[in-house]
Amino acid sequence: MEAEMAEAQLKLFNLRASKLHSSTLGKPDAYVEVFCGSANLGETSVHNNNPNPWWEEDFTHFKARVNDVMMLKVYDQDFGLDDLLGVCQRQIKLGTHEHECYLEEGGSLHYTYTLG
């Protein structure tokens, strides 16, 4: 039981989306905000006019714990307020895992993470 409470390194990588929708007539200007537990790990760059972006950024969190919730918020950057395209949430587990999450506004987000 103690091993589950120990802090471990989380690495999130290989973030890519497909078939994203835009709230405006054009193609989405997408980016992703990354959270683990209460920690904000940052955000990706914005990929302009691209419904199928692939982000090169990796995110690392050195104080992650098994069963922490990792949350990925996908946005379409707009003038004024950015539009939330969807949220992916997952309790993290030890090892390397690849997932696909279907977004509320259409499209999907693929990502890989390692915890250990």
Secondary structure, 3 states (H helix, E strand, C coil): CHHHHCCEEEEEEEEEEECCCCCCCCCCCEEEEEEECCEEEEECCCECCCCCCECCCCEEEEEECCCCEEEEEEEECCCCCCEEEEEEEEECCCEEEEEEEECCCCCEEEEEEEEC
